[in-house]
């Protein structure tokens, strides 16, 4: 998978929420700012 250049538009993707709902980046595009933060779970070897 190629890296995304700084300042480039993020590709659309889908994720599960904590309420077992699917949301995609395109659901928010043009209406809200989105901050995606990823970190390993506590007590995992990652």
N, C-alpha and C positions, 0 to 999 in steps of 0.2 A: 504494500500500500504506500502510495506517495505521501510525503508530508505536505501540509497545507502552509503556504507562504503567509508570513505576517501581513495582515491587512486584507487578505483575500476573503471572499465570501465563503462561509462555511457550507459544506454540502448538507443536504437534508438528511436527517436520520430519525429513527424512532426509538423510544425508550419506554420501559414499564415504570409506572409511578408506584408509590407506596400503597396506593389504593387499587392496585391491579388494573389500571387503565393505561392505554397506550397514548402517548403524546409524541408529536414530531416537531422538529424545529420550524417547519413551515406553518404550524398552528400559530406561532407567535411572530413570524416575520412581518415587519411593517407595523406592528402594533405594540410590541413590548421589547425591552432589552432582555437578552438572555445571557446568563453566566453559567457555564458548565464547569463544575469542579469535580475532579476525580481523585480519590485517594483510596488506598487499600483499607480493608476492614481491620478493625482491631483484632489482635491475636491471630493474624494470618502470617504465613512466611514471606509474603510479598513485600 
